[in-house]
Amino acid sequence: MFKINIYGKVQGVSYRAWFKKTAELMDIRGCVYNNDDGSVEALVNCNKEELIKLIGLCHQGSKLSEVNRVEYYLLSDIPLIKNQKGFIIKY
């Protein structure tokens, strides 16, 4: 499982919805949510190759977003939620 932090103009621009759709198209499971500091954070269950592709796409983002920086961290080899289907936007 990886944690991805996306910085820039990423809140109020449909970034989480875009991220969810992108992750689902890649068959990646996890969740995405806003942070109090204005960034967006995602927890994703994927392999390293999928992560690299997803990070590249994160820089593009939704049409109205302006991504300045993307960081990622390996959290664990344990899935976020066992048998989770799809991708979740947390509010």
HELIX and SHEET records of a PDB file:
HELIX    1   1 TYR A   15  LEU A   25  1                                  11    
HELIX    2   2 LYS A   48  GLN A   60  1                                  13    
SHEET    1   A 5 GLU A  66  LEU A  74  0                                        
SHEET    2   A 5 PHE A   2  LYS A   9 -1                                        
SHEET    3   A 5 VAL A  40  ASN A  45 -1                                        
SHEET    4   A 5 ARG A  29  ASN A  34 -1                                        
SHEET    5   A 5 PHE A  87  ILE A  89  1                                        
END                                                                             
